[in-house]
Amino acid sequence: MLDLRWLKPLNAELITKHAKECGKVLVVDEGRQTGGISEEIFTAIDEHAGSSIVKKRVTGKDSYIPLAAAANLVLVSEQDIYKATEDQLL
């Protein structure tokens, strides 16, 4: 697991190193799928390691983020993460 607590500058070398070691990448991003940081991470991996790395992402819905309990309708859930992880391991 590589916890990206920084996004700028994005450490593409470190991300690529871990992606090569594992051969698989799962990006969890609460932001929207379109235009989110997961796209930049996948691009960095493809540019530095080629497209042979298996990549999957779990993101929020392509919507605005509503307030209060309604946010749970569009944000990433634990179940979404478990399912994506399980899919990658099988």
N, C-alpha and C positions, 0 to 999 in steps of 0.2 A: 504494500500500500504506500502510495506516495501522496501525502496531503499537501495540496497546493494552497498555501496560505498567502501566496503572492501571485499576482497575475501580470504585473509589469515590473520589471521585465520578465517575460515568460522564460523559464529555464529549459529551453528545448533540448539541450544536451543531456541534462539529468533525466528528463521525461523519456527521451529516446533510449537512454542507457537502461532504465528499468523496463521499458517496453520490450527491448531485445532480450533481456534476461528472462522475462515471463512469457513472452510470445503472445500475450493477450492483454488487452487494456479495457477497463470499464471506467468510464467517466461519469460521475454523478454531479449534476449541475442543477441547482434550483431555478436557474434562469430559463428563459425560453429556449426551445430547441433551435429555432431559426435565428442565426446571428449570435448564438451563445458562445461561450468560451470553449465548449467541447469541439466546435468546428476548428478553432485555432490549434487546439491540442492535437487533433487528428491530422491536420495539415503539417504540423511540425514533425510528427512521427513519420508520416509518408515521405516528407522531404529528406529526413535524416536516416530512416531505417528501411525505406521502401514500403510497399503496400502489403507485405506478407504478414504483418502483425494483425491478429484478429482484434477488431475494435467493436465495442458496443457502448451505447450511452443511454443514460436515464436522465431525462430532463423534465422541467416543468412543461406545461402545455403552452402552445403558441397563443397566448392570451395575455391580457393585462393581469396583474396580481391584485385580486380583490382584498378587501380588509377583513379582519376577524376570521370567523370560522369558515367563511366562504373561500379563503385562501387554500384550505385543504383540498378543494376541488381541482386546483391547477398545479399545486406544488408536488414535488417528488415525495412519495410515501416510502416507509420502510418496506412494505410489500413489493413495491416496484423495484427496489434495490435487491431484495432477496431473489426475486424472480429473474432479474437480469444476471445476477451472479450464478444462480443455478443453471441458467441457459448456457453460460460460458463454460461451466465446469463439465457439462455433459457432452 
